[in-house]
Amino acid sequence: MKLGGKKTVLKPGDQIEVPVGAAHTFANRSDRPVSFIAEHLPALRFEEYIRSVHAFMTSDVAGGRRDPRTLMRYLRLESGYTETIRPPAGIPRLVVAALNGIGRLLGYPAG
């Protein structure tokens, strides 16, 4: 997990709290399945967002992680959940806005 520029490896039973609005990432770097419990308070539409991302990434439309069209389609999906997820401020947010705009012009639907 990366939170506030600091990387942390979580082990079974570990807990971490992410402040509202804090930029963070997480990934499973092992070759084994990982499960975790995440509480989002207030939850808003987080579960709907996760289900939408899963449906998109497992669909025939997603062209692979390195395909720029996949990124633009994902950003269009994400744009429908601004109360739930948003890119970090500054340059990352500007880049996302530009790619989202290109995706909109290409006709990719919003989430």
Secondary structure, DSSP 8 states (H G I E B T S, - for coil): -EETTEE----TT------TT--EE----SSS--------SS-TTHHHHHHHHHHHHTSSS---TT-HHHHHHHHHHHGGGTTT----TTHHHHHHHHHHHHHHHTT----
